[in-house]
Amino acid sequence: MATEACDKKCACDCSAQHPLFTELDEFIATKSRERDSLIPILHKAQDIFGFLPPDVQEHVAKALAIPVSEVLGVVTFYHHFTMQPRGRHTVNVCLGTACYVRGAKKVVEALSKELGVEMGETTPDRRYSLTSQRCFGACGLAPVIMINEDVHGRVTPKKIASILAQYE
């Protein structure tokens, strides 16, 4: 990110001039400079950048005067955070017991085939990311997938193409 801002690899603080870092700094300014601000700041950073690459983590660590290793530890511990770019649409498959028993594995296989990616990957055009979660709390609709914030219930492999077509 920072190197993209100035198009060179250097030790300068180019990130400070990048508009996305400026937006992040404005948010950080509204928070206390304590460790308990780390998670809300990381959420905002991911909202702004779409993911949390090393230079964003370094920027947050510097702003909070904490080690980068601590920021990395939080980023890698929580499932919500990602260090890889995600697609515009996140296809999240429920793999809880009810969904699994009612065919979630076949839904995952169909999604993987349709999108051309494996679980945890993003399509080359960055349109979709395929993820999973243990339970959405919608067991009566099993198997369930969520695309962004939209819940799709009673999903079958045959319905995958038409569901995905809604997000073109």
Summary of the structure (lengths in Angstrom):
residues: 168
radius of gyration: 18.7
end to end distance: 27.3
largest distance: 54.9
contacts: 485
relative contact order: 0.11
helix: 50%
strand: 11%
